[in-house]
Amino acid sequence: MGQGKHAIASQERRVKRLGYRYGVLLMKSAKPFGKIAEHGGYLLRDEETRKTVFGNKGYEYSATLDEVEEFLLAQPKVRDDEEE
């Protein structure tokens, strides 16, 4: 079963929240073309340095939403500022 636009929007929100824990921002290509339209469309950018963390292998916005989510889930849970 394919993902509808609501399922994709829901996954984007989930990945954005997950990225916040690691100080990264989910970026989506505004105008997908060529390679981006075929595979990819997303990247992660560090909020402080504004450098790309994931999704620029070969070309900008090279990661799919699933790849971004898998990358984030594989990261160690280290955000100390969330402790109360």
Steps between C-alpha positions, in 0.01 A plus 500: 500500500645837397526798726239768452572867549365485856730211592800685357411820686464299821840336448658840426366637831629195686846531344511876574424431868763227509756729336436768762639264765835503318506866403439439130237639268323296232523680167285413199584592143270779383525406132579132449665433164712230334667278755308656788164410346615141439659442840526735791372843574611539863807591702589575862673827594664579832310789658808665651757467221250483212711222344342199335515196728328240278349494154771644280665185366575585139249785485294720733173352632609147410329321792149361510280566802538136607881526481498816712280334762723191510810721537348687795376184672853354477651797689586470869263685729724775639303823544584599859290818488178293504563382857299670772 
